[in-house]
Amino acid sequence: MRSAYLNVYDKDKIEEVARVLLNSKYQIYSSGSTYKYLIDKGIDATEIYAQNEHPNILIINIIMGKKKDVSIIKPEIVIADIPDDINDVYNSILLFSAARNDITTITGKKYYEKVISSLTLFQEITEDLKKELLSNFFNEIAFNMLENLYSIFPYINTKSEKISIPLRMVRKLEYGENPHQQSFIYSSLIRSSMSMEKIEEINGRLNFNHILDINKAIELINDLHCNCCFSIKHGNISDLSFNDDINIAFKQLMENKRIKENEIYVFTGEVNEKIIEILMGYNAEAIVAISYSANVYELIKVKKIKPKLIKINIGINPPEENEIFYLNGICVIQSKDIFDETQTLNTVTRKKASMDDLKLIKTAMALSKHLKTFNAVILSSTHIAAVSQSESSTAAALKLAVYKMHQKNMIKLDKNELTVATDGSLSINCFKELGNIPVKLIIQAGGNSEDDDVIKLCNEKNIAMIFTSKRHFRHF
C-alpha cells in the first residue's frame, strides 16, 4: 500500500487530486483544516494527530526513520504549499525533509494538472515529473530563504565564497534576439540603480532586442545628467542632441535629416503628442521617455500608434552595486564601473577648459564610457558630430570618427568648435588622425609614453586637453 500526505492552505483543486490518488490506490493522510475539508467532500482520509507536537513533525520523523508507527505508512508523496503571505515553518520543514529523502514533493496547485495526468495514465508519479517537482521545490524554498537575506542586505556579497541570486519570472517577451528564440524576464531582489522590471509598456509589446536597447538607454541616462534626446539601434548610440529644453533638443536632432527610420528614440524629459506624431512618420521602432504628457495617453485611445511607448524610472547608484556576466558555464562578478562626476579633471595644457565647457566635458566622457573599446566621440556644442567604437586602437577609432563626420556633411562648424573624447590614451599618430578639423578640447585618460609630445602639440594648436586619469574600457 502506498500513501500520500496532504496539508495545504489553498484548497482549490485539492479534492480532485485526492480522488485521483485514491483511484491510484494511495492511502491519504492529512491534518488540520485540510483533513476537515477532505472529509466534508466525502474523501476517505486518515487524520494525523499528535498530542504534543505538530502533525508535520510526526510525518517528518516517519520519513526520516526516527519514529516507527505501524499504523502510518511512510508517504511516497507529500503535498504542501507555502503561500507568499504566510510565514509557515512546519510546511517548509516538511517539504525539505521529504525532498531530501527522495519523496515526491508537490508545492501547490500550479503543479496539480501534471500530477493528475501522471496518476491517471500511470497510477504513479513518473520519474521525470518527480525530478521536475523536486527541482521546482528546491528553487522555491531557496528563493523564499534568499528573499529574507536580500531584505536585510540587498546587494551581492562578494566577500562570501558562495553566492546565491534569487530570480523570479515576471513576463515572457514577444520573442528573443531572433523571432525563433524564446525570451523571458526574471526580476532580481538585488538592489540596482535601475529596474528593468519597473519599466512601463504604455503601448506595444517588447522583445529581447528592445530590452537590450532600453537597458543601454537607462545606463546612459544615469551617467549623462543632462536634458537630451538620442537614438539607439542594435545597442549602438546613433545620434544625440542636448539642450535644457527637451523640445529644442529634439528640434536639433531633426535638423539636417538626422532622424532615421526604425530606430529607438530616448528622451530624458516629457514627450508630447507632437513628438510622437513626427517620429511615427519615420517609423520609429520605439520611444523611451521619463514621462509622457496627458495628451499622449488620449492619443493612444483614439489612434493606432506603431512605435512602442516605454516609460522608464531612473534611480541613484547605490553602494555595493555589481555587474554579473554569464560566460559559458561560469559567472564573473565585478564592481560596477561608476561614472564619478566629482573626479578630478587635470587640464595639462596652457589653454584651460572653461566652466561653460563642463557640460560638454561630462557628456563626452559619459558617451565614451558607454561605447565599446576603442572608441572616439566628437561633439559639437549641441550634439554628436560622430562616434566610433570597437576599433583595434585609439588611432583607428579617431580616424573612423573623423571620416564619419565628413561623410555626414551636415554640420556647420565654426572655428575651434569641436570636443573630442577617447577611452584610450592619445599618441602623436592618434593626434594626426584628427587632421584639420576644428578642435577646441580633447579629453583622454592619459598615461601614454608620448603624453609630453601630445601636450606640446596641443599647445602649438591652442587646444585645451584634459587628463581624466581614469579609463572606462568596455568589452561587452
WOWO-V350542 format. One record per residue. N is the residue number from 0. OMEGA is omega in degrees with one decimal (none if undefined). Layout:
N & OMEGA
N & OMEGA
//
This chain:
0 & 177.6
1 & -179.4
2 & 176.1
3 & 178.6
4 & -176.3
5 & 176.9
6 & -173.0
7 & 172.6
8 & -178.6
9 & -174.9
10 & -177.7
11 & 176.2
12 & 179.9
13 & 177.0
14 & -179.5
15 & 178.2
16 & -178.6
17 & -179.1
18 & 177.7
19 & 176.0
20 & 178.5
21 & 179.1
22 & 178.7
23 & 174.9
24 & 173.2
25 & 169.4
26 & -177.9
27 & 171.0
28 & 178.6
29 & -179.7
30 & 174.2
31 & -175.6
32 & 178.4
33 & 177.7
34 & -179.7
35 & -179.6
36 & -179.0
37 & 178.9
38 & 178.7
39 & 179.4
40 & 177.9
41 & 179.0
42 & 177.9
43 & -178.1
44 & 178.3
45 & -178.2
46 & 171.6
47 & -177.2
48 & 176.4
49 & -171.9
50 & -172.9
51 & 179.7
52 & 177.8
53 & 179.9
54 & 179.3
55 & -179.3
56 & 176.8
57 & 178.8
58 & 178.8
59 & -179.7
60 & 177.1
61 & 178.5
62 & -175.4
63 & 177.0
64 & -179.0
65 & -178.6
66 & 178.1
67 & 176.5
68 & -174.2
69 & -178.7
70 & -178.5
71 & 177.4
72 & 179.1
73 & -175.9
74 & 170.0
75 & -179.3
76 & 173.0
77 & 177.2
78 & 179.5
79 & 180.0
80 & 177.9
81 & 179.9
82 & -178.2
83 & -174.6
84 & -179.1
85 & 179.1
86 & -174.4
87 & 179.3
88 & -172.6
89 & 177.4
90 & 178.4
91 & 180.0
92 & 178.8
93 & -178.2
94 & -179.5
95 & 179.0
96 & 179.6
97 & -178.2
98 & -179.8
99 & -179.9
100 & 172.8
101 & 176.0
102 & -179.8
103 & -179.6
104 & -180.0
105 & -167.2
106 & 176.5
107 & -171.2
108 & -179.5
109 & 178.6
110 & -173.8
111 & -176.1
112 & 178.5
113 & 179.7
114 & 179.6
115 & -179.9
116 & -179.4
117 & 179.8
118 & -179.3
119 & -176.7
120 & -170.8
121 & -176.7
122 & 176.1
123 & 175.2
124 & -179.5
125 & -177.7
126 & 179.5
127 & 179.0
128 & 178.3
129 & 178.5
130 & 178.8
131 & -179.7
132 & 177.5
133 & 178.3
134 & 179.4
135 & -179.6
136 & -177.9
137 & 175.5
138 & -176.9
139 & -178.3
140 & 177.4
141 & 179.3
142 & -179.2
143 & 179.5
144 & -179.7
145 & 176.9
146 & 176.9
147 & 179.9
148 & -174.8
149 & 172.2
150 & 177.8
151 & -178.3
152 & -171.1
153 & 179.2
154 & 175.8
155 & -179.6
156 & -176.5
157 & 174.5
158 & -179.9
159 & 178.4
160 & -179.9
161 & -177.1
162 & 173.5
163 & -178.1
164 & -178.6
165 & 179.3
166 & 177.7
167 & -179.6
168 & -178.4
169 & 178.0
170 & 172.8
171 & 179.7
172 & -178.4
173 & 171.3
174 & -177.1
175 & -179.0
176 & 173.2
177 & -175.8
178 & -179.1
179 & -179.9
180 & 173.2
181 & -179.9
182 & -177.5
183 & 174.1
184 & 173.6
185 & 177.3
186 & -179.2
187 & 176.5
188 & 179.5
189 & -179.2
190 & -177.4
191 & 178.4
192 & 177.9
193 & 178.4
194 & 176.9
195 & 179.3
196 & -173.9
197 & 176.2
198 & -176.2
199 & 177.8
200 & -178.8
201 & -178.3
202 & 175.5
203 & 179.5
204 & -175.6
205 & 169.6
206 & -175.9
207 & -177.8
208 & 176.2
209 & -178.8
210 & 178.5
211 & -179.0
212 & 178.9
213 & 177.4
214 & 177.3
215 & -179.4
216 & -178.3
217 & 179.1
218 & -179.3
219 & 179.5
220 & -179.9
221 & -178.7
222 & -174.7
223 & -179.3
224 & 174.1
225 & 177.8
226 & -178.1
227 & 167.8
228 & -178.7
229 & -179.1
230 & -179.4
231 & 173.1
232 & -179.0
233 & 176.8
234 & -178.8
235 & 177.2
236 & -176.9
237 & -176.2
238 & 179.7
239 & 176.0
240 & -176.5
241 & 177.7
242 & 178.6
243 & 176.3
244 & -175.6
245 & 179.0
246 & 176.4
247 & 177.4
248 & 178.7
249 & 178.4
250 & 177.8
251 & 179.3
252 & -179.2
253 & -175.3
254 & 175.7
255 & 175.0
256 & -179.0
257 & 174.7
258 & -176.8
259 & -177.7
260 & 170.9
261 & 175.6
262 & 175.2
263 & -178.4
264 & -172.7
265 & -177.7
266 & 178.3
267 & 178.3
268 & -177.3
269 & 177.4
270 & -179.7
271 & -176.9
272 & -176.8
273 & -180.0
274 & -179.3
275 & -178.5
276 & 176.7
277 & -177.8
278 & 174.6
279 & 178.6
280 & 178.2
281 & 179.9
282 & 178.4
283 & -179.9
284 & -179.6
285 & 174.6
286 & -178.7
287 & -176.5
288 & 175.0
289 & 179.7
290 & 177.1
291 & 178.3
292 & -177.0
293 & -177.2
294 & 175.9
295 & 179.8
296 & 176.8
297 & -179.9
298 & -179.0
299 & -177.4
300 & -172.4
301 & -174.7
302 & 177.7
303 & -178.4
304 & -179.0
305 & -177.5
306 & 170.3
307 & 177.2
308 & -174.2
309 & 175.1
310 & -175.7
311 & 176.4
312 & 179.5
313 & -179.1
314 & 179.2
315 & 179.3
316 & 178.5
317 & 174.4
318 & 174.1
319 & -179.1
320 & -178.1
321 & 174.5
322 & -179.2
323 & 177.2
324 & 177.0
325 & -174.4
326 & 174.2
327 & 172.8
328 & 175.8
329 & 174.5
330 & 175.1
331 & -179.6
332 & 176.1
333 & 175.9
334 & -174.7
335 & 177.9
336 & -175.4
337 & 175.5
338 & -174.8
339 & -179.4
340 & -176.5
341 & -177.7
342 & -179.0
343 & 177.3
344 & -173.5
345 & 175.7
346 & -170.7
347 & -178.4
348 & 177.6
349 & 177.5
350 & -177.6
351 & 173.2
352 & -179.1
353 & 176.0
354 & 178.3
355 & -179.5
356 & -171.5
357 & 180.0
358 & 177.9
359 & -178.8
360 & -178.1
361 & 178.9
362 & 180.0
363 & 179.7
364 & -179.7
365 & 178.8
366 & -180.0
367 & 179.5
368 & -175.0
369 & 174.2
370 & -178.1
371 & -178.7
372 & -9.5
373 & -177.2
374 & 174.6
375 & 178.0
376 & 174.2
377 & -177.8
378 & 165.4
379 & -177.1
380 & -176.4
381 & -175.0
382 & 176.1
383 & 171.3
384 & 177.0
385 & 172.3
386 & 172.0
387 & -179.0
388 & 178.3
389 & 178.1
390 & -175.3
391 & -179.6
392 & 176.2
393 & 179.1
394 & 179.4
395 & 179.3
396 & 178.6
397 & 179.9
398 & -179.2
399 & -180.0
400 & 178.7
401 & 178.3
402 & 179.3
403 & -178.7
404 & 178.6
405 & 179.9
406 & 179.2
407 & 176.9
408 & -173.7
409 & -172.6
410 & 178.4
411 & -172.9
412 & 170.7
413 & -178.5
414 & 177.5
415 & -177.5
416 & -166.3
417 & 173.1
418 & -177.5
419 & 176.3
420 & 176.4
421 & 176.9
422 & 176.9
423 & 178.4
424 & -174.5
425 & 171.3
426 & 176.5
427 & 178.5
428 & 176.7
429 & -177.2
430 & -179.8
431 & -179.2
432 & 178.2
433 & 177.4
434 & -177.2
435 & 178.8
436 & -174.6
437 & -178.4
438 & 176.4
439 & -172.8
440 & 176.0
441 & 178.2
442 & 179.7
443 & -177.4
444 & -174.7
445 & 178.0
446 & 178.0
447 & 179.3
448 & -179.2
449 & -178.4
450 & -176.6
451 & 179.6
452 & 179.6
453 & 177.5
454 & 179.3
455 & -179.8
456 & 177.3
457 & 178.5
458 & 179.1
459 & -177.3
460 & 179.3
461 & 177.3
462 & 175.1
463 & 178.2
464 & -178.5
465 & 170.1
466 & 178.6
467 & -177.8
468 & 178.4
469 & -178.2
470 & 177.9
471 & 178.0
472 & 179.3
473 & -177.2
474 & -179.8
475 & none
//
